[in-house]
């Protein structure tokens, strides 16, 4: 980011809603890995945020992006939180990051949560991450009503897009892209020895796609926790080997797929004693295969960033569905904006009602002392009805006025000298 006078960090004010992050568009896998945040670290960040100027916060971290959404005095409060809990620096973040605030931050979250900003168009894995993140933030007392409502609006928009468009039809994901890559470049793939190291979500999906599309029954599984691999192997009648045997298993393999959740590379050139070509696909963030494996002349290394470039008729069809998805997002975003706008002047209406109530009490007391036979009960009923009609009229004007409702609310506050605080 450039250091100009109107930096997003400087243009904020108290209570501003920000979205800050980095993704596959400008940050390569290595950089993304330095800002990757595990679930435990996400909890640490939420705990730390309670002691900071951040008032509400949720965050997502996938193989393709790390993003923080929250209310803060300035965007740099969020950036600092992220950098203090990862191995990335603020200067490194600024080179590849984006910072949005207010309406642009809202629009960005809608785009991310509905799969339109995914590396592979229509990949809805992100929405489950967002749902978990929002739930975690709420449990830890770091989710205000504005962000909870926004999160729910994004989740509902995602459901509509998935159900009412064909943007997610066809099997296109990181795991499927890996299998597409193998099938396009490895002849007689059904006869090759395939080693799958790591059986997290991507590993499991890749294994299922391999079995479905390659008809290969020479697939070996290795996982640090062997019992988990044995459970999965039992479903597909596959072979499981001990992690201690990984070096010899690599030597036997024609294709190796790495999908572990380690924070440091687990495969390096020191493990490779090869007598034949080996294709290695690294589907992990951070990278789990060291770049030095390419020093072995028998190795071809492919990372998931390259796999994302795999295109086919499925992706072309998905792209044709973008306008439909965008229309649904506009509807959902407009509904949320209306809610947010009404909510922003609700404290003004409440304060006006209280002020008129004070005037009513004073005037009724005055009339009671001046008039004999004064019917106080009837006067209160009439006064309350007049107050209700006035506040309803004002509320309807603020809701439906083409002018700036914030300015109108401010004018009302000045006229009636309303002393009230606005809460997000």
C-alpha positions in Angstrom: 0.0 0.0 0.0 1.2 3.5 -0.8 1.9 6.0 2.0 -0.4 8.8 0.9 -2.5 11.3 2.9 -5.7 9.3 2.5 -4.4 5.9 3.6 -7.1 3.5 4.8 -5.3 3.4 8.1 -5.7 7.1 8.6 -9.2 7.7 7.1 -11.0 5.7 9.8 -12.8 6.9 12.9 -14.1 5.4 16.1 -16.5 2.5 15.4 -15.5 2.0 11.7 -16.2 -1.4 10.2 -13.1 -2.7 8.4 -12.2 -5.7 6.3 -8.4 -6.3 6.1 -6.6 -9.3 4.5 -4.6 -10.9 1.7 -5.4 -13.6 -0.8 -4.2 -15.6 -3.7 -4.5 -12.6 -6.2 -1.4 -10.8 -4.9 0.1 -13.0 -2.2 1.8 -16.2 -3.3 1.5 -19.4 -1.3 4.7 -18.7 0.7 3.5 -15.3 1.8 0.0 -16.6 2.6 1.6 -19.3 4.7 3.3 -16.7 6.9 -0.1 -15.1 7.6 -2.0 -18.4 8.0 -3.9 -18.6 11.2 -4.9 -21.9 12.8 -8.0 -22.3 15.0 -6.0 -22.1 18.2 -4.3 -18.9 17.0 -7.7 -17.5 16.0 -8.8 -17.9 19.6 -5.6 -16.2 20.8 -6.3 -13.2 18.5 -9.8 -12.9 19.8 -8.6 -13.0 23.4 -6.0 -10.3 22.6 -8.5 -8.2 20.8 -10.5 -7.7 24.0 -7.5 -5.8 25.4 -7.1 -3.7 22.3 -9.1 -0.9 20.6 -11.0 -3.6 18.5 -14.7 -3.7 19.5 -15.9 -6.6 17.5 -14.0 -9.2 15.4 -14.2 -12.3 13.3 -11.5 -13.8 11.1 -11.1 -16.5 8.4 -8.0 -18.3 7.3 -8.0 -20.8 4.4 -5.4 -22.0 1.9 -6.2 -19.0 -0.3 -6.8 -16.1 2.1 -6.5 -14.7 5.6 -9.0 -11.9 6.5 -10.1 -10.0 9.6 -13.4 -8.2 9.9 -14.1 -5.9 12.8 -14.9 -2.6 14.3 -11.8 -0.6 15.3 -10.6 3.0 15.6 -8.3 2.4 12.6 -7.5 -0.5 10.3 -4.0 -0.8 11.6 -5.4 -2.1 14.9 -6.6 -5.2 13.0 -3.3 -5.5 11.0 -1.3 -5.3 14.2 -3.3 -8.0 15.8 -2.7 -10.3 12.8 1.0 -9.7 12.6 1.6 -10.1 16.3 0.1 -13.6 16.1 1.7 -14.8 12.8 5.2 -14.8 11.3 4.4 -12.1 8.8 5.3 -8.4 9.3 3.3 -5.3 8.8 5.5 -4.1 6.0 5.1 -7.4 4.2 1.4 -7.4 4.7 1.1 -3.9 3.3 2.7 -5.0 0.0 0.0 -7.5 -0.8 -3.0 -6.6 1.3 -6.3 -4.9 0.9 -8.2 -2.7 3.4 -11.9 -1.9 3.0 -14.1 0.1 5.3 -17.8 0.6 5.8 -19.9 -0.2 2.7 -16.9 -1.6 0.7 -16.1 -3.9 3.6 -19.7 -5.1 3.7 -19.6 -5.7 -0.1 -16.3 -7.6 0.1 -17.7 -10.0 2.8 -20.7 -10.7 0.6 -18.4 -11.5 -2.4 -16.1 -13.7 -0.3 -18.9 -15.6 1.5 -20.8 -16.3 -1.7 -17.9 -17.9 -3.5 -17.5 -15.1 -6.1 -14.0 -14.3 -4.8 -12.8 -17.8 -4.5 -9.8 -19.0 -6.3 -12.0 -21.6 -8.0 -15.3 -19.9 -8.8 -18.2 -21.2 -6.9 -16.2 -23.0 -4.2 -18.4 -22.7 -1.1 -15.9 -24.2 1.4 -15.4 -20.6 2.7 -18.9 -20.3 4.0 -18.5 -23.1 6.6 -15.3 -21.3 7.8 -17.2 -18.1 8.1 -20.0 -19.7 10.0 -17.6 -21.3 12.5 -15.7 -18.1 12.9 -18.8 -16.1 13.7 -19.9 -18.7 16.2 -16.4 -18.6 17.9 -16.5 -14.8 18.0 -20.0 -14.8 19.6 -19.0 -17.3 22.2 -16.0 -15.2 23.1 -18.0 -12.0 23.4 -16.5 -10.4 20.3 -19.5 -10.2 17.9 -21.7 -7.2 18.0 -25.2 -7.1 16.6 -24.2 -5.4 13.4 -21.6 -8.1 12.5 -23.9 -10.9 13.6 -26.7 -9.6 11.4 -24.2 -9.1 8.5 -22.8 -12.6 8.9 -26.3 -14.1 8.8 -27.2 -12.1 5.7 -24.1 -13.4 3.9 -24.8 -17.0 4.9 -28.4 -16.7 3.6 -27.2 -15.1 0.4 -24.7 -18.0 -0.1 -27.6 -20.5 0.4 -29.7 -18.7 -2.2 -26.9 -18.6 -4.8 -26.1 -22.3 -4.2 -29.8 -23.2 -4.6 -31.0 -20.7 -7.3 -28.0 -20.7 -9.6 -25.7 -23.3 -11.2 -22.5 -21.5 -10.0 -21.5 -24.6 -8.0 -22.5 -27.3 -10.4 -19.9 -29.7 -11.5 -16.9 -31.0 -9.5 -14.4 -28.2 -9.4 -12.3 -27.8 -6.3 -8.7 -27.9 -5.3 -8.9 -31.6 -4.9 -10.6 -32.2 -8.2 -8.2 -29.8 -9.9 -5.4 -32.0 -8.6 -7.0 -35.1 -10.1 -7.6 -33.2 -13.4 -3.9 -32.2 -13.5 -2.8 -35.8 -12.9 -5.2 -37.3 -15.6 -4.1 -34.7 -18.1 -0.4 -35.2 -17.7 0.2 -38.8 -16.5 -0.4 -41.6 -19.0 -1.8 -44.9 -17.8 -2.7 -43.3 -14.5 -4.7 -46.3 -13.3 -1.5 -48.3 -13.3 0.6 -45.8 -11.3 1.6 -46.0 -7.7 0.0 -43.1 -5.8 1.0 -42.0 -2.3 -1.3 -39.7 -0.4 0.3 -38.1 2.6 -2.2 -36.3 5.0 -5.9 -37.0 5.2 -7.4 -33.7 6.3 -10.4 -32.4 4.4 -8.5 -31.7 1.2 -6.7 -35.1 1.5 -10.0 -37.0 1.9 -11.6 -35.2 -1.0 -8.6 -35.8 -3.2 -8.6 -39.5 -2.4 -12.3 -39.8 -3.3 -11.7 -38.0 -6.6 -8.7 -40.2 -7.4 -10.7 -43.4 -6.8 -13.7 -42.0 -8.7 -11.9 -40.7 -11.8 -8.7 -42.7 -12.2 -10.0 -46.2 -11.3 -6.6 -46.6 -9.6 -6.3 -49.3 -6.9 -2.6 -48.6 -6.2 -3.2 -45.8 -3.6 -1.3 -45.8 -0.4 -2.2 -43.6 2.6 0.2 -42.3 5.2 -0.8 -40.1 8.1 1.0 -39.1 11.3 -2.0 -40.5 13.2 -2.2 -44.0 11.6 -5.6 -44.9 13.1 -7.3 -42.0 11.2 -5.7 -43.3 7.9 -6.9 -46.8 8.7 -10.5 -45.6 9.1 -10.4 -43.9 5.8 -8.6 -46.8 4.1 -11.3 -49.2 5.3 -14.0 -47.2 3.3 -12.1 -47.5 0.0 -10.1 -50.7 0.5 -6.7 -48.9 0.4 -3.3 -49.7 1.9 -2.0 -47.8 4.9 1.7 -47.5 5.8 3.4 -46.2 8.9 4.8 -42.7 8.8 8.2 -44.2 9.7 8.2 -45.9 6.2 7.5 -42.7 4.3 11.0 -42.6 2.7 10.7 -46.1 1.2 7.1 -45.5 0.1 8.1 -42.3 -1.7 10.7 -44.3 -3.6 8.0 -46.7 -4.8 5.6 -44.0 -5.9 5.0 -42.4 -9.3 2.7 -39.7 -7.9 2.8 -38.2 -4.4 0.0 -35.9 -3.1 0.8 -33.9 0.1 -2.1 -32.5 2.0 -1.0 -32.2 5.6 -1.7 -29.4 8.1 1.9 -28.9 9.2 3.2 -25.3 9.7 6.7 -26.3 8.3 7.7 -28.4 5.2 7.5 -32.1 5.9 8.9 -33.3 2.6 12.4 -32.2 1.5 15.1 -33.5 -0.8 16.7 -35.5 2.0 13.8 -37.9 1.9 14.0 -38.6 -1.8 16.0 -41.6 -3.1 14.5 -41.9 -6.5 15.2 -44.2 -9.4 12.2 -43.1 -11.5 10.3 -39.9 -12.1 8.0 -38.6 -9.3 5.3 -36.0 -9.6 4.6 -34.2 -6.3 1.5 -32.2 -5.8 1.5 -30.0 -2.7 -2.0 -29.0 -1.7 -1.0 -27.5 1.6 -0.9 -24.0 3.1 1.7 -23.2 4.3 3.7 -25.2 1.8 4.5 -28.7 3.1 7.0 -29.6 0.4 10.3 -27.7 0.5 11.4 -26.1 -2.8 14.7 -28.0 -2.6 13.0 -31.2 -3.8 13.3 -29.8 -7.3 17.1 -30.3 -7.0 16.4 -33.9 -7.7 16.2 -34.3 -11.5 13.4 -36.9 -11.1 11.0 -34.6 -9.4 8.2 -32.4 -10.8 6.7 -30.2 -8.2 3.3 -28.6 -8.6 1.7 -26.4 -6.0 -2.0 -25.6 -5.6 -1.6 -22.1 -7.0 -0.8 -23.7 -10.4 -3.7 -26.2 -10.0 -6.1 -23.2 -9.7 -5.3 -22.3 -13.4 -6.9 -25.6 -14.6 -10.0 -24.6 -16.5 -12.6 -26.6 -18.2 -16.2 -26.5 -19.4 -17.4 -26.6 -15.8 -15.7 -23.3 -15.0 -17.0 -21.7 -18.2 -20.5 -22.6 -17.2 -20.0 -21.3 -13.7 -18.8 -18.0 -15.1 -22.1 -17.6 -17.0 -23.9 -17.8 -13.7 -22.1 -14.8 -12.2 -24.7 -12.1 -13.2 -27.5 -14.2 -11.5 -25.4 -14.5 -8.4 -24.6 -10.8 -8.4 -28.3 -9.9 -8.5 -29.0 -12.1 -5.5 -26.1 -10.5 -3.6 -27.5 -7.0 -4.5 -30.8 -8.0 -3.0 -29.3 -9.3 0.2 -26.9 -6.4 0.5 -29.8 -3.9 0.0 -31.8 -5.6 2.7 -28.9 -5.5 5.1 -28.2 -1.8 4.3 -31.8 -0.9 5.0 -31.6 -2.7 8.4 -28.3 -1.0 9.2 -29.7 2.4 8.2 -32.8 2.0 10.3 -30.7 0.8 13.2 -28.4 3.8 13.0 -31.2 6.2 13.8 -33.1 4.0 16.3 -31.3 5.7 19.3 -32.4 9.1 18.0 -36.1 8.0 17.9 -35.7 6.5 21.4 -34.1 9.6 22.7 -36.9 11.8 21.1 -39.6 9.6 22.7 -37.9 10.0 26.1 -37.6 13.8 25.6 -41.3 14.1 24.6 -42.1 12.0 27.6 -40.3 14.4 29.9 -42.1 17.3 28.4 -45.4 15.5 28.9 -44.7 14.8 32.6 -43.8 18.5 33.2 -46.8 19.8 31.4 -49.3 17.4 33.0 -47.9 18.3 36.4 -48.3 22.0 35.6 -51.9 21.6 34.4 -52.8 19.4 37.4 -51.8 22.3 39.7 -53.6 25.0 37.7 -56.9 23.2 36.9 -59.4 21.9 39.4 -60.9 18.6 38.4 -58.0 17.9 36.1 -58.3 14.3 34.7 -54.6 13.2 34.8 -55.3 9.7 33.6 -57.1 10.9 30.4 -54.4 13.5 29.8 -51.7 10.9 30.0 -53.5 8.6 27.5 -53.9 11.5 25.0 -50.3 12.7 25.5 -48.9 9.2 25.0 -50.9 8.7 21.7 -49.7 12.1 20.4 -46.1 11.2 21.3 -46.5 7.8 19.5 -47.8 9.5 16.4 -45.0 12.1 16.4 -42.2 9.5 16.8 -43.8 7.2 14.2 -44.0 10.1 11.8 -40.3 11.0 12.4 -39.2 7.3 12.0 -41.1 6.9 8.7 -39.6 10.1 7.4 -36.0 8.9 8.3 -36.8 5.5 6.7 -38.2 6.8 3.5 -36.5 10.2 3.0 -34.4 10.6 -0.1 -32.2 13.0 1.9 -29.3 11.9 4.2 -31.0 10.2 7.2 -27.9 10.8 9.4 -28.1 14.5 8.8 -31.8 14.6 9.5 -31.3 12.6 12.7 -28.6 15.1 13.7 -30.9 18.0 13.1 -33.6 16.4 15.3 -31.0 15.9 18.0 -30.0 19.6 17.9 -33.6 20.9 17.9 -34.6 18.8 20.9 -31.2 18.9 22.6 -31.1 15.1 22.8 -28.2 13.8 24.8 -27.8 10.1 23.8 -25.0 7.8 22.8 -25.1 5.7 19.6 -24.0 2.1 20.0 -22.9 -0.2 17.2 
